[in-house]
């Protein structure tokens, strides 16, 4: 972020905001500063880091969805929305004199150079797997060493991704099954423990047992080389598509799901499923 871009009068008209004398990034930075100005947008002025936290996560998922769709126009738009979140947080910190967009960019530039000694230095690294190992070694050195093999995994990750990363960390030091059968056995064991909890009059441990089942299932997907988050999303998308098809089929036959029994809806579900691609 150049000082000139934000030290000159901030834009007050559309022409000012889109002034070609400024790069698109500087335009964005200036617009964000204007929105946060005393005479800016009431909503933008009310926000802080905490209030924007959910938006960062939401926009990241929107980017992932755009990637999955293969729609470049949508991907470009969603990446812009995600960039806006970075710029917004940078502006909030700049106002408090803590850091700004330039310091964010400088930090990642320095990190990329530091963690790629095989590109910007004299080291020789042959494969992408070796690159990841070296990256982790450099990261540990930067953090001053680690007390646990699990250090370095963000607690802010979605639960499925967090579980997978924790398991991968543990596996790196050998805390992992060496084949699939015992992993499947563990999933079955956790299902049995959930069932055992269900028959108790006071099943206070049910949440914990269900959590263990989910954790074991993530472990199975990891061992099979499948991303748990992506697999669950695909399953959810498939369910949504079929449920909408059931709604459409019911409507075409003058039926309302609200007045049908589950068995009657299952008949429609099976009919839709039989016509679905394998």
Steps between C-alpha positions, in 0.01 A plus 500: 500500500665821389453802724404710199193287430344560841647837588337674207133599541284189516242444225159663539357435154491206264757671279732547799459136604583372152779751431733320253796684653485236774553128454195276561649395834555862606145578391374221724707620795379857454135392469528295820654795684221723370231256618657506847535881507286705744265589214518154344265202514325444839517122464869489408583736785330269752711197412801365684721193467262283701187601309672416170633162610207299361521688169862395449403135541192538281692669218772234511235233454344697216839496327520123550150459352597712199808284444282190510259651249774574247342840434781753448270803521364380832849415627628848411208659684538282809875559518421871494259456791769313693757770421254758634507322835879532515482867405226561759706347782808691382308828515374425852854433618635805315255725682636373832861540386570127535573391141379567147460327165862561402626330816272204429640470148858547624453227757384241249766603246772445759347168607480370143863588432613356833311172454615442142879479537505264199362783284654812656807332644751226427315199641401213271161338560384238251132437569187672628498258796850618595383860463227441760746338741743791464212748540406340833863497617538871425165573663606322820825697507308826457274414792799426721434127518185313594398336824256261333479321167152651473617860522434720199143391427258792518211451745289725276469240224169329423464192719548241224811672362635553851459130580674399178798729558538383861498138384761574232723664759473195728563266207829675420649369825362151442177523701290343226372164381696355211198351323129562438332205684573623855372846404171350380486294818537819701207659314287194579608518864394865522161418343448234765584749774246745358237224496584406857455860608160523329345231723604671821232703679740791538724513193713799597801345326320483164661816363845374594439158341366660182808721492720190530309343210551807283869511592542132410320556170734788414789270581364247250465759224854621571642149477319451170637827363159666491436851631226474763376855445467448124337158542239635740430795272444269204266282708307808611476629143374160383237489773388855419465424129300184563278663762419784260420239236265326744328833566463559127368148439249531784381837367455356149272234647299741709656381825632700797790363702354650817198268478691187395642229725871424500425170324318683221786744461746210492317363198561826316860509623567150367342594169727804467802298613433229239521760223811668636836443339707231678 
